[in-house]
Amino acid sequence: MPFPAIAIRPGRLWAATAVLALLAGCSEPLDFDLRGNVGGFSTAEAARSVSTADRPDPDARGIISYPSYQVAVARRGDTVADVAARIGLPAEDLARYNGVQPTDPLRQGEVMALPRRVSEPPAGSPGSIDIATLAGSAIDAAPDTTPAPSAVETATLDPATPAPTPRQEPERVEPIRHKVERGETAYSVSRLYQVPIKALAEWNGLGPDFAIREGQYLLIPVKDQPAPRRALPQTDVTPPGSGSPTPTPPSASEPLPDEKIAATAPEPPKVSVGKPSVSSGAAMAMPVSGGKIIRDYAKGRNEGIDIAAAPGTPVAAAEAGTIAAITEDADEVPIVVIRHDANLLTVYANVDGITVKKGDKVKRGQKLAKLRAGEEAYLHFEVRDGFESVDPAPYLK
């Protein structure tokens, strides 16, 4: 996400170029869709710190079943038609549902979403064990060791000890199933659900380039649940009233003091409600009141607009939303990102004194920060539809 500081000051451009050259030697492919390496906001660090569970093992046919859907896991050398034949579905239906062709090769471990549910493996089929039949056969095959009848003897038995309650196995958590839309990458999906990119790749059998395709279904890794709370040790409970002296009741001859009742309830404090930032029907409000636009939007050169005002001028939310990220650019200048409805994002760069934190719900016109002191007292403001920058002017009119 280019910011005006990079375009205005050549030194920052050289610094950004050096960062790109350094990242070119990394083992993983570069993610240019706002990972934050050259000034863009990022949630990658939060995703890397998340712990996820392992993907469940498939059955003998390669199927993982959940209450709402099923997926098939490809084996080495499989094509879409091979998977369809193994699970009993038409190859054309399976291919169409996953946006591929029946003859397309699949990677080992790649996940295919099933267009409809297939039956579970029946009892007695290869790979299944019928416990009842197995137990009955063992009983029938056992030698008859019953002793000859004899005199009946009786004895007093100790009281039976209650059988321990069997431990219930935790239910399998159904992961979210995400359908890839045009323009999405594995990195953007991992940030969207706050899961590590490595876990997303392992769950879905992605290749080393983490490539995904439009229409592909991805299983979102299930995050590890917090450890259950430990039960507190049992302690002896003293019945109420025991072990302590009973206090002497007050004398009935002494009258109780008069109860003072306020004549009127105190008035509630007066709350001052600020006026809306704009009175027009604009989709968004100007983030800097009284500011002057000193640089217009230019796709590829300036991904937003620059609004100049006096140092310390409040910077407000252009529209209600949720604080999606708070980060810094290459020069450690703070950046605030707000997520709105309709897949819109607004970006507020070159600010100081941030008064909100990630995850906060903010209202239109609510203060987020203030303009920095010094000669560069301006706000770089962007509007993004998904990850594509758009001209903010139509939203502010």
C-alpha positions as CSV (number, residue, x, y, z in Angstrom):
1,M,0.0,0.0,0.0
2,P,1.9,3.1,-1.1
3,F,1.7,6.2,1.1
4,P,2.5,9.8,0.2
5,A,5.6,9.8,2.3
6,I,7.2,7.3,0.0
7,A,6.3,9.3,-3.1
8,I,7.3,12.7,-1.6
9,R,10.6,11.8,0.0
10,P,13.0,9.8,-2.2
11,G,14.9,8.5,0.8
12,R,11.8,6.5,1.8
13,L,11.5,5.1,-1.7
14,W,15.1,3.8,-1.5
15,A,14.4,2.3,1.9
16,A,11.3,0.5,0.6
17,T,13.4,-0.8,-2.4
18,A,16.0,-2.2,0.0
19,V,13.3,-3.9,2.0
20,L,11.9,-5.6,-1.1
21,A,15.4,-6.7,-2.1
22,L,15.9,-8.2,1.3
23,L,12.6,-10.0,1.2
24,A,13.3,-11.4,-2.2
25,G,15.7,-14.0,-0.6
26,C,13.0,-15.4,1.7
27,S,11.9,-19.0,1.3
28,E,8.2,-18.1,1.1
29,P,6.7,-16.1,-1.8
30,L,6.2,-12.4,-1.3
31,D,2.7,-11.3,-0.3
32,F,2.2,-7.8,-1.8
33,D,-1.4,-7.5,-0.7
34,L,-0.9,-5.4,2.3
35,R,1.3,-7.5,4.6
36,G,2.8,-4.4,6.1
37,N,6.4,-4.9,4.9
38,V,6.6,-1.6,3.1
39,G,4.0,0.5,4.9
40,G,0.8,-1.4,4.5
41,F,-1.3,-2.5,7.5
42,S,-0.9,-6.2,8.5
43,T,-2.4,-8.8,10.8
44,A,0.2,-11.4,9.9
45,E,1.9,-11.2,13.2
46,A,-1.3,-11.9,15.1
47,A,-2.1,-14.8,12.7
48,R,1.4,-16.3,13.3
49,S,0.8,-16.4,17.1
50,V,-2.4,-18.4,16.8
51,S,-2.2,-22.1,17.5
52,T,-4.3,-24.4,15.4
53,A,-5.3,-28.1,15.7
54,D,-4.3,-30.7,13.2
55,R,-6.7,-31.6,10.4
56,P,-8.7,-34.8,11.1
57,D,-7.6,-38.0,9.3
58,P,-9.8,-39.0,6.4
59,D,-11.5,-42.5,6.3
60,A,-10.3,-45.3,3.9
61,R,-11.8,-43.5,0.9
62,G,-10.2,-40.2,1.8
63,I,-13.4,-38.5,3.1
64,I,-13.6,-36.2,6.1
65,S,-17.2,-35.9,7.3
66,Y,-18.7,-33.0,9.3
67,P,-22.3,-32.4,10.2
68,S,-22.9,-29.8,7.5
69,Y,-20.6,-31.0,4.7
70,Q,-18.0,-33.5,3.5
71,V,-14.6,-33.1,1.8
72,A,-12.4,-35.6,0.0
73,V,-8.6,-35.6,0.4
74,A,-6.6,-36.4,-2.8
75,R,-3.8,-39.1,-2.8
76,R,-0.5,-39.0,-4.7
77,G,-1.1,-39.0,-8.4
78,D,-4.8,-38.5,-8.2
79,T,-6.8,-36.6,-10.8
80,V,-10.3,-35.2,-10.1
81,A,-11.8,-38.2,-11.9
82,D,-9.8,-40.6,-9.7
83,V,-11.2,-39.0,-6.5
84,A,-14.7,-39.0,-7.9
85,A,-14.5,-42.7,-8.8
86,R,-13.2,-43.6,-5.3
87,I,-16.0,-41.8,-3.5
88,G,-18.8,-42.7,-5.9
89,L,-19.7,-39.3,-7.5
90,P,-19.8,-38.2,-11.2
91,A,-16.4,-36.7,-12.1
92,E,-18.2,-33.8,-13.9
93,D,-20.2,-32.9,-10.8
94,L,-17.1,-32.9,-8.5
95,A,-15.1,-30.9,-11.0
96,R,-17.7,-28.3,-11.6
97,Y,-18.4,-27.8,-7.9
98,N,-14.6,-27.1,-7.3
99,G,-14.0,-25.0,-10.4
100,V,-11.7,-27.5,-12.1
101,Q,-11.7,-30.1,-15.0
102,P,-12.1,-33.8,-14.4
103,T,-8.7,-34.5,-15.9
104,D,-6.9,-31.9,-13.7
105,P,-4.1,-33.4,-11.6
106,L,-4.3,-32.9,-7.8
107,R,-1.6,-32.5,-5.2
108,Q,-1.3,-35.1,-2.4
109,G,-3.4,-33.9,0.5
110,E,-5.4,-31.4,-1.6
111,V,-9.0,-31.0,-0.4
112,M,-12.0,-31.3,-2.7
113,A,-15.4,-30.1,-1.5
114,L,-18.3,-32.6,-2.2
115,P,-21.4,-31.2,-4.0
116,R,-23.6,-33.5,-2.0
117,R,-23.2,-36.0,0.9
118,V,-22.0,-39.5,0.2
119,S,-22.8,-42.5,2.5
120,E,-20.6,-43.5,5.4
121,P,-18.6,-46.8,5.0
122,P,-21.1,-49.6,5.8
123,A,-20.4,-52.2,8.5
124,G,-18.5,-55.2,7.1
125,S,-16.9,-53.3,4.3
126,P,-13.1,-53.3,3.8
127,G,-11.4,-51.3,6.6
128,S,-14.4,-51.5,9.0
129,I,-14.8,-53.7,12.1
130,D,-18.1,-55.0,13.3
131,I,-17.5,-55.2,17.1
132,A,-20.7,-57.2,17.8
133,T,-19.8,-59.9,15.3
134,L,-16.2,-60.0,16.5
135,A,-17.3,-60.4,20.1
136,G,-19.9,-63.1,19.2
137,S,-17.3,-65.1,17.2
138,A,-14.9,-65.0,20.1
139,I,-17.5,-66.3,22.6
140,D,-18.5,-69.1,20.2
141,A,-14.9,-70.2,19.7
142,A,-14.0,-70.2,23.4
143,P,-13.7,-73.8,24.9
144,D,-16.4,-74.9,27.3
145,T,-14.8,-74.7,30.7
146,T,-18.1,-74.7,32.7
147,P,-17.6,-77.0,35.8
148,A,-20.0,-79.8,36.7
149,P,-23.0,-78.8,38.8
150,S,-22.2,-78.9,42.5
151,A,-23.8,-77.8,45.8
152,V,-24.7,-74.1,45.8
153,E,-22.7,-72.1,48.2
154,T,-23.6,-68.6,49.3
155,A,-21.4,-65.8,50.7
156,T,-21.9,-62.2,51.7
157,L,-20.5,-59.7,49.2
158,D,-19.2,-56.3,49.8
159,P,-21.3,-53.4,48.5
160,A,-20.7,-52.8,44.8
161,T,-18.6,-49.9,43.9
162,P,-20.2,-47.6,41.3
163,A,-18.6,-47.8,37.9
164,P,-16.7,-44.7,37.0
165,T,-18.5,-42.4,34.5
166,P,-16.9,-43.0,31.1
167,R,-15.0,-40.0,29.8
168,Q,-16.8,-38.4,26.9
169,E,-14.6,-37.7,23.8
170,P,-14.8,-34.1,22.7
171,E,-16.9,-33.4,19.6
172,R,-15.2,-32.7,16.4
173,V,-15.4,-29.0,15.7
174,E,-16.6,-28.2,12.2
175,P,-14.3,-25.8,10.5
176,I,-15.4,-22.9,8.4
177,R,-15.5,-23.6,4.7
178,H,-14.4,-20.6,2.6
179,K,-15.0,-20.2,-1.1
180,V,-12.2,-18.3,-2.8
181,E,-13.4,-15.2,-4.6
182,R,-11.6,-13.4,-7.5
183,G,-8.5,-11.4,-6.3
184,E,-8.1,-13.3,-3.0
185,T,-4.8,-15.0,-2.1
186,A,-3.9,-17.5,0.6
187,Y,-2.4,-14.6,2.6
188,S,-5.5,-12.5,2.5
189,V,-7.6,-15.5,3.5
190,S,-5.3,-16.4,6.4
191,R,-5.5,-12.8,7.6
192,L,-9.3,-12.7,7.2
193,Y,-9.7,-15.6,9.6
194,Q,-6.5,-14.8,11.7
195,V,-4.9,-18.2,11.2
196,P,-1.3,-19.0,10.2
197,I,-0.6,-19.3,6.5
198,K,1.3,-22.5,7.1
199,A,-1.7,-24.1,8.9
200,L,-4.0,-23.0,6.0
201,A,-1.7,-24.7,3.5
202,E,-1.4,-27.9,5.5
203,W,-5.2,-28.2,6.0
204,N,-5.8,-27.8,2.3
205,G,-2.8,-29.4,0.7
206,L,-1.6,-26.1,-0.9
207,G,1.7,-26.1,-2.9
208,P,4.9,-24.3,-1.9
209,D,3.7,-21.2,-3.7
210,F,0.5,-21.1,-1.7
211,A,-1.5,-20.7,-4.9
212,I,-5.3,-20.9,-4.8
213,R,-7.9,-20.5,-7.5
214,E,-11.2,-18.7,-7.8
215,G,-14.1,-21.0,-6.8
216,Q,-11.9,-23.3,-4.7
217,Y,-13.2,-24.3,-1.3
218,L,-10.7,-23.9,1.6
219,L,-11.0,-25.4,5.1
220,I,-10.1,-22.8,7.7
221,P,-8.0,-24.5,10.4
222,V,-9.7,-24.9,13.8
223,K,-8.0,-22.9,16.5
224,D,-6.9,-24.7,19.6
225,Q,-9.4,-24.3,22.4
226,P,-8.2,-22.9,25.8
227,A,-7.4,-25.5,28.4
228,P,-10.4,-26.4,30.7
229,R,-10.5,-24.7,34.0
230,R,-9.3,-26.9,36.9
231,A,-11.8,-27.7,39.5
232,L,-11.1,-26.2,42.9
233,P,-10.3,-28.7,45.7
234,Q,-13.2,-29.6,48.0
235,T,-13.1,-28.0,51.5
236,D,-15.1,-28.6,54.6
237,V,-18.0,-26.3,54.8
238,T,-19.2,-25.1,58.3
239,P,-23.0,-25.0,58.6
240,P,-24.4,-21.5,59.1
241,G,-24.4,-20.4,62.7
242,S,-22.1,-23.1,64.1
243,G,-18.8,-22.3,65.7
244,S,-19.6,-18.6,66.3
245,P,-21.4,-16.9,69.2
246,T,-24.9,-15.5,68.6
247,P,-24.8,-11.7,69.0
248,T,-27.1,-10.1,71.5
249,P,-30.2,-8.7,69.8
250,P,-30.9,-5.0,70.3
251,S,-33.2,-4.0,73.0
252,A,-36.8,-3.5,72.0
253,S,-37.0,-0.6,74.4
254,E,-34.6,1.5,72.4
255,P,-36.4,3.0,69.3
256,L,-34.7,2.7,66.0
257,P,-33.3,5.9,64.5
258,D,-35.5,7.8,62.1
259,E,-34.8,6.8,58.5
260,K,-33.8,9.7,56.4
261,I,-35.4,9.7,52.9
262,A,-34.4,12.1,50.3
263,A,-37.2,14.3,49.2
264,T,-36.3,14.1,45.5
265,A,-33.9,11.9,43.6
266,P,-30.7,13.5,42.4
267,E,-30.9,14.8,38.8
268,P,-28.9,12.7,36.3
269,P,-25.8,14.3,34.9
270,K,-26.2,16.1,31.7
271,V,-24.4,14.6,28.8
272,S,-23.3,16.7,25.9
273,V,-23.7,15.0,22.5
274,G,-21.6,16.3,19.7
275,K,-23.0,17.4,16.4
276,P,-22.6,15.1,13.4
277,S,-19.4,15.8,11.4
278,V,-21.4,16.5,8.2
279,S,-25.0,17.4,7.7
280,S,-25.1,16.1,4.1
281,G,-26.0,12.7,2.9
282,A,-22.4,11.8,2.0
283,A,-21.4,8.2,2.4
284,M,-18.4,9.3,4.5
285,A,-17.5,12.3,6.5
286,M,-14.3,14.3,6.0
287,P,-11.8,12.8,8.5
288,V,-10.2,16.2,9.2
289,S,-12.5,19.0,9.9
290,G,-11.6,22.2,8.0
291,G,-8.7,20.5,6.2
292,K,-7.6,21.3,2.7
293,I,-7.0,18.6,0.1
294,I,-3.4,19.2,-1.1
295,R,-3.0,16.0,-3.2
296,D,-5.7,14.1,-5.2
297,Y,-6.1,10.4,-5.8
298,A,-4.0,9.0,-8.6
299,K,-4.1,5.2,-9.1
300,G,-0.6,3.8,-8.9
301,R,1.0,7.0,-7.7
302,N,-1.2,8.2,-4.8
303,E,-3.7,5.6,-3.5
304,G,-5.7,8.1,-1.6
305,I,-5.9,11.9,-0.9
306,D,-3.7,14.1,1.4
307,I,-5.6,16.5,3.7
308,A,-3.6,19.3,5.3
309,A,-4.5,21.1,8.5
310,A,-2.9,22.6,11.6
311,P,-0.7,20.2,13.7
312,G,-2.8,18.5,16.4
313,T,-6.1,18.7,14.5
314,P,-8.3,15.8,15.4
315,V,-8.5,12.9,12.9
316,A,-12.0,11.3,13.0
317,A,-13.5,8.1,11.6
318,A,-15.1,8.8,8.2
319,E,-17.8,6.2,8.8
320,A,-18.8,3.7,11.6
321,G,-16.8,0.5,11.7
322,T,-14.3,-1.7,13.6
323,I,-10.6,-1.0,14.1
324,A,-9.0,-3.7,11.9
325,A,-5.4,-2.8,12.4
326,I,-3.0,-0.3,14.0
327,T,0.5,-0.4,12.5
328,E,3.4,1.7,11.2
329,D,4.9,2.5,7.9
330,A,8.6,2.1,7.0
331,D,9.4,5.3,8.9
332,E,7.5,4.2,12.0
333,V,4.7,6.6,11.3
334,P,1.4,5.2,12.8
335,I,-1.4,4.0,10.6
336,V,-5.0,3.2,11.5
337,V,-7.3,0.9,9.4
338,I,-11.1,0.7,9.9
339,R,-13.2,-2.1,8.4
340,H,-16.7,-1.0,7.4
341,D,-19.8,-2.7,5.8
342,A,-19.8,-3.7,2.2
343,N,-16.2,-4.9,2.3
344,L,-14.9,-1.3,2.6
345,L,-11.7,-0.2,4.4
346,T,-10.5,3.3,5.3
347,V,-6.9,4.0,6.0
348,Y,-5.6,6.9,8.1
349,A,-1.8,7.5,7.8
350,N,0.7,10.1,9.1
351,V,-1.1,10.5,12.4
352,D,-0.1,10.7,16.1
353,G,-1.7,10.3,19.5
354,I,-3.9,7.3,18.6
355,T,-6.9,7.0,21.0
356,V,-8.4,3.7,19.9
357,K,-7.1,0.1,19.8
358,K,-7.6,-2.9,17.5
359,G,-11.1,-4.4,17.8
360,D,-12.8,-1.2,19.0
361,K,-16.2,-0.3,17.5
362,V,-16.1,3.4,16.4
363,K,-18.8,5.7,15.2
364,R,-18.8,8.2,12.4
365,G,-17.0,11.3,13.5
366,Q,-15.3,9.6,16.5
367,K,-11.8,10.8,17.2
368,L,-9.1,8.3,16.2
369,A,-5.9,10.3,16.5
370,K,-4.5,13.8,15.7
371,L,-2.2,15.2,13.0
372,R,1.5,15.0,13.6
373,A,3.4,18.1,14.6
374,G,5.9,19.7,12.2
375,E,6.0,20.5,8.6
376,E,4.2,17.3,7.5
377,A,0.9,18.1,9.2
378,Y,-1.4,16.3,6.8
379,L,-3.5,13.1,6.8
380,H,-3.1,10.5,4.1
381,F,-6.6,9.1,3.7
382,E,-7.5,6.0,1.6
383,V,-10.7,4.1,0.8
384,R,-10.3,0.5,-0.3
385,D,-12.9,-1.9,-1.8
386,G,-11.4,-5.1,-0.4
387,F,-7.7,-4.6,-1.2
388,E,-8.2,-2.4,-4.2
389,S,-7.8,1.4,-3.6
390,V,-10.6,3.6,-5.0
391,D,-11.0,7.3,-5.3
392,P,-12.3,8.7,-1.9
393,A,-13.8,11.8,-3.5
394,P,-17.2,10.2,-4.4
395,Y,-17.6,9.0,-0.9
396,L,-17.0,12.4,0.6
397,K,-19.4,14.3,-1.6
